[in-house]
């Protein structure tokens, strides 16, 4: 029975502390890959200007447009002013992103998704990129989000000439382990482990099970504790380098590195995967060392108390 309980503790820890957060991380990676591909596709769509707008003659199509915020009317219609044209954008059911300010050579922060009803908090004349379906609505052409062609709205502050490079570089999560799945997964895993410990708390014969359960509860914070902390530092450094390699892979894939090829993009990606795998091995080693250290300390305390 004892071995089966230890197996339950181990499987609980692996499922809730590792598998589910990793699934969330892969989903986050998939979501940003889709974002990059969508943005890249929109960048090759025709750029809407006044002369082209006049030639449309109420026809619909897929376009991109850049300009500055002029005003917001009806609570969900954003008016964007370009060089020679002001166009309305329907923000209803539209995913809007804000590109954080970035300076220097460090890794950029990922674009922040904001609700369309919070766009009014942005300052007037903020730069905005719009890409998607241009359709007739209320007797005028509007950018509208549809199921087939979801509208992309990105607020940014970099030069227009650097927009594509900046967004492709930024469109990745800095820490993929910490995603929308992680807080719930860690909380549920901790509650299950605490309940296991509580069920054996007043049974002296199962003291080791209680100790193991309580140690398992705090596994997520073990990487920041000595003596294994040095491996966490190395892991963070490797994941930082892996993310830089992934960014280079994206830039090469979208032809944003002069002379780069798809083969170079794959090479960057393979190197990034290798570094990430080694980094997670170091993290596992860090957790193992700290668990062994805790059991050793508890054993020595028990020996001293005898």
N, C-alpha and C positions, 0 to 999 in steps of 0.2 A: 504493500500500500504506500509506503514511504516513497519508493522510487516513482510510482505513478503520480504522486503529488508533485514531486520535483519536476517531472516531465510536464505536468500541467503548468507549473510556474514558468518553465522555460518556454513552452509554446505560447503562453499568454504574452510573455515579454517580447518574443520574436514577432508575433502577429500584430500587436497593438503598438509596439515601439519601433518596429522596423518595416514590416510588410506594408501596412496601410499608409504610413507617411511616404514610403517609396512609391506606392501607386499614385499618391497625390503629386509627388515630384515628377513622375513621368507624364501625368496629365497636364501639369503646369508646363512642362517642356513641349508637349504636343500643342497646347493652346498658344504658346508664343511662336512656335514654328508656323502655325496657321496664320498668326498675326503678321509675321514677316513676309510670308508668301503673298498674303492678301495685299499688303502695302506695296510690295514689289510689283504685283500685277497692276495696281492702280497707277503706279508711277509711269507706266508706259501707255496709259489711256490718254486721249487727247486733253490738252490743257484748255479749259474754257476761258475765252476772252470775249470782248464785246463783238468783234467782227464775226466770230463763230456763233455766238448767241443769236445774232441777227439772221444768220443763214439757216438756223435750225427750223424756223417757221413752225413752232409748236411741236416739233418732233422730239422724241425721247431718245436717250442714249446713256452710256456710261462715260463719265468725265471726271477729271480732277480739277481742283480749284484751290488757290491759295490767296489769302488776304488777311484783313484785320477785322476784329469784331467791331461792328458799328452799333448794333442795338439788339435787344431781344423783345419780341412782341408776342402777344397771346400766350405768354408763359412757356412756349415751346418752339417758337420760330426764331432762329438765329439769323440775323442779317450780317453778311460778310462782304466787306468792301475790298475789291481788288484794284488793280491799276486803272481800269477803265470800265468796271462793271461791279454792281452790287447785286448779290444773289441771295434769296432766302433759303434757309436750311431747316427742315423739319427735324427737331431733336427727339420727337416722340419715338420710343422704342429703339433709340440709337445708342450704341456704345461710344462713349467719349473718353478720350485719353489725354492726359497732361504729361508732357515730357519734362522731367525735373531739370533744373539748371545744373550744368556740369562744366567744371573747369579743370584744366590740368590733364595729366596722362593716366589718371586712375580709371578704374572700371566704372562706367556710368550706371546710374540707377535705372531700373526698368520703368517704362511709362506707367503712370498711375491711372487706373480706370476711375472715372468720376461719373456720378449720375447726371443725366441730362438736365435735371431740375436744379443742379448746383452750378451750372455754367454761368448763371447770372452773377455769381460771386467773383468771376474773373473780371479783370480791369478792361476798360474799353481800349481798343487798339491792340489787344493781344493778338499775336499771329495765330493763324489756324489753317490747317490742311483739311480739305474735304475731298473725299473720293467715293463715287457710287452712282446710283441711278438718278438721272434728271428726268422728272415727270411733271405733267400738267396737274396742277391742283389749285383750285380757286381762281381759274382763268390765268394762271401764271406758271412758269416753269420753276420747280423747286427741287432741291436735292432731298430725296426721300429714301428711307430705309425700307427695303423689301426683303422677303424671305429668300428670294433667289440672289439678290444683290444687297447684302447688308451694308449700310452706310458706315464709313470710317471717318471719324472726326478727331483730329489730333491738334492740341494746342501746344505751341513750341516757342522757343525764344532764340534759336540758333539762326545763323544766316541761311537763306533759302538754298544757296548752293551746296550747303552741308547737310541739308535735311535728311536725305536718304541715307547717307553714311551714318549720321548720328542715330537715327531710329533703328537701323539694322544693328548697330553696335549695342544699343540700349535694350533691345527687346529680348531680354533674358532675365530670369529671376536670379538675384544674387545668391540666395540660399534656397535651393530647391527642396531640401528636406523640410524646411518650415513653410508649409503651404496651408490651404484651407482645410485639409484633412487632419493636419498634425495636432492642433490643440484638442480637438474632440477625441482623437485616437489616444493621445497621452492620458487624458483625463479618464477615459473609460478603462484603459489598461491599468492605471493606478488604482482605481476603485475596485477592480476585480482582484488585484494582488492584495490590497488591504483587506478585502473580505475573506480571502484565503487565510491571511495571517490572523485575522480576528477569530475565525472559526477554530483555530488551534491554539489560541493565546493562553488558555488555562489548562492545557494538557502538556505537562512537563516532558512527556516522552517524545513530543513532536516539536521540541524547542528549536531544532535546526531548521525545520520547515518554516517556523515563524520568522526566524532571523533571515532566511533566504528570501522570503516574501517581502520583508521590509527593505532589504538591500535591493531587490528587483524593482521596487517602487521608485527608487532614486537613481536607477540606471541612466535616465536621460541627462542628469547633472554630473555624472561621474567624469565625463571628458574634461570638465573645467577644474577638477580637483587633482592635487598631487597624490602619488608621484607620477601618474600617467599623463599629466598635463603637457609635458614636453612633446608627446606624440600628437596631441591635439593641435599644438602650434605648427608642427610639420604638416599635419593634415590640412589645416586652413591654408597654408602656403601652397600646397599642391593643388587644392581645389581652386585657388585664385589663379594659378597658372593654367589650369584646365579650362577655366572660363575664358581666359584671354585667348587660348587656342581655339575655343569654340567660336569666339567672336571673329577671329581671323578666318576660320572656316566659312562662316556666314558671309564675310566680306568677299572672300574668293568665290563662293558659290554664286553671289549676285553681281560678279564682275566689278567689284568696287576696289580691287587691288590691281594696279596696272600690270599686265602680263600674266596674271594668275589664271589658272585653269581649274576645271572640276577635279582633276587628279590631285592638285595641290589642296583643294578643299577637303578631299577625303583623307589626305595625309594628316592635315591638322585635326580632323575629327578623330582619327585613330589614336593620335597622340593624346588627345583630350580624354578619350575613354580609358586609355592606359593609366594616365595620371589619376583619374578619378577612382579607378579600381584599387590602385596602390594606396590612395588616401583613405579609402574606407577600410582597407586592411589595417592601416595604422590606427584608425579610430577603434576598430575591434580590439586591437592589441592594447590600446589605452584602457578601454573598459575592463578587459580581462585582468590587466595588471592591478587596477584599482580594486576590483572585486577580491582578488587574491590577497591584496594588502589589507583590506577590511577584515577578512576572515582571519588573517594572521594576527592582527591587532586584537581581535576578540578572543582568539585562542590564548595569546600571551596574557591578556587580562584575567582570563579564567585560571591559568596556571598560577599567576601571582596571588590570586585570591584564595588558593588552596592552602 
